[in-house]
Each structure stands twice: as structure tokens, then as C-alpha cells.
Amino acid sequence: MCHQKYKIGITAGFLFNFLFITTTQAEQVVRIETVKLQQLQQHKRVTGNLRALSEASLAVRESGYVAKVLVNEGTRVKAGDMLVQLDERRLRSELAQLKAELSQAKAAVRQRQAELANAKVEMEANQYSANKKAISQRALRLSKTQFNVAQAALQEAKAVIAARNAQLQLLQVRLADLTLYAPFAGLITERLAEPGEWFKQGQNVITLVADAQLEAWLDVPERFVHQLNTNPQQKINLQINGTHLEAGSQVILGKVDPHARTFTLVAHFDNTEQHWMPGMSVLAWLPLAGQQAVLTVSKNALVQRNGKYTVFKVSKAEEGDTASAVAVEVLFYQDGRAAIKAMDLAENDRVVNEGNERLNPGAVLVTKIATDDKSVSLAELKTQQEAL
């Protein structure tokens, strides 16, 4: 059986700080650490899905045919960007007609004002003559009636102007609605409109997703409802496609699924750099009350293969030190470390935390220890340490 040979190196007087791995083809460098036993808060592993903070199916507010489409699937837009433009010619024609009718109504008001002024003078003159017994009471009543009619006609003309102004405002709103703008920043995921197509009022044309902020919708077993640490400032560790990140604020939806016996916890996190997509699956480790003693290693010490985790343990043997793969179960993550469960690991065991992805699963013989300037045997290294 052919063994790969390794040389263990030291830097600045620290034993086993680096491992210099020599194979038959090349020399590689790995780093090792010791397994720690820590008192940590227990976490519960749950699963869920990612959702966008906002997702909208944007519809046209007026019926018409599409004049312009300025975006496509995959286009990233900012709030206020123009998306779709409908044809304006019909409403522009109505607007011109309405403005003409408004001018006509204003002219009618001026006419009614003149008629009212004339009726007022006539009524006052008849009143004076009636006081002198120069005209009959019937003539006086007729002049008062004409004044009241002229006054009502003026009010009617002014009401027509108010109605035309209201129609004008509504028409301006309808004209503005012919252009569809992005209500928030995000990504266009669906485009249903094409230039020349006719769309009815309320028909969807664009789907916009705000993916800069995402939500992890997590399904939590109902038995943990009183054990969760629901402090809004508590960070939640998430794992998406093998990448670890932290979510900030979270909220519990106060309803249990009667079939799955789970409730939903929603955690928010920033997505401006990673560009995860809504609909992806997510793992989460939710903090529970209380602490427990658990073995921990750095996240870099974990090697994931075929959906399972292993670490490379450095052990002593008759022929020398060996590095071999040990299967572990990840309980949760906290402060850059992974709480693990393993039958073949204990506190202060040495494991590889850098370069381990290049190691083979089988045990590998460690034969020499190397310094920065030369290789020495294990006995020589022990003598150097005693001298220090």
C-alpha cells in the first residue's frame, strides 16, 4: 500500500501551527487547530424558503395599446424608472376638447356676470320708481325675478367651470396612468407586454421583485414556541447553498399549520452582495433558551462531501502522526464556529482547518516536521523546544 508523506511545520516557535504536506507531485500547506469544549446556547436546525421583501404584478390603469416597452426580463430598475408606455393620442384628443369646453364655460360666466349686473341696475331703478309710485308692483316683481334668474345663471356657469376643471384633473391623471413606473427598486422577472398589443385596464404587464432585501420563511415545530429566543436583536445563522450568513430582525407569525404542526418565523437579511433568489431553500439555526457544553471547531475545519460533513483529525500512531477523516454532525453555528457531535473527537484533539479540501478521506502518514528554513526529525524538534 502506498502512503502519502507529510511534513509538519512550525512558525514563530508554535508547534503544529502549520502542516507542510508533501505528495509525490507537489508540496501543499495546511493549517491545524484544536477542538474546543464550549458552553454555548443551543440552536434548533430548521428549514424554509427565501422570499422577496416585495413582489408586485404591475398592471395598466387604462385600456390601450402598448407604444413602448423599456425593460425586459432580467432588467434591474430603480424606483421611478419608466417601464411601459401606452398610446396617448385618444386621451390627448379628449384633453384638447375639454380645454375648449372650459374656455367656453369661462366665456359663459363673463356673459352671466354682465347680465346679472344689468338686472341689478334694472331692479334698483324699478325699486326707486315704485317708491315714488311711478310703476306698478307687478313691474317691480318682474325686475326682481329677472335679477334672481341672472344670479342663478351665473352660479350655473361657475358650476360648469368647476365640473370642467374636475374633468380636466381626472383626464390628466388618466394621461399619467398611461405610463407605468417602477414603484420600488428591483429585478424584472416577467414581461407580458409587447409593442402594439392591446391591454385592458387592470391587466398585468410586468412582474417586479425587490431582491435587495430578502426574507427567510422558516418552518418551526410548534413545541419550540416557548423555547425560542425572540429578542429582535438576536442574530439568526442561515445557510444557503453551503454559504453561511446572519439574518437580523425577525418576527413570528402567530398561526400554527394544523397539518404540519409548525409555525412560521420570518427573518430579514441583506442581499445586495450575494444575489440569492426568491424561492431558494434555506437552513437556519434558531437560538433556544439555555446553554450546553458542546465540541466546536471553526467553520473552515468542516469538509462537506455528498451532503455529509467530515473533519481531518491528526492522531499519533506507532509509525508517526496520521491525518484521517472523521464524520461529524453539525448541531449549529455560532460566532464563526460550528458546534459538532462526533464519536471519535474530544476536547483538544487536533484537526486541519485549512487545505483540508485537498486531502483524501483515508489516513495519511505524517513523517517529518519542517521549519521555515529546513526539515528536522521529531526528535530534533523536541530538543529545539526544550531549549526554548
Order of alpha helices (4+ residues) and beta strands (2+ residues): beta-beta-beta-beta-beta-beta-beta-alpha-alpha-beta-beta-beta-beta-beta-beta-beta-beta-beta-beta-beta-beta-beta-beta-beta-beta-alpha
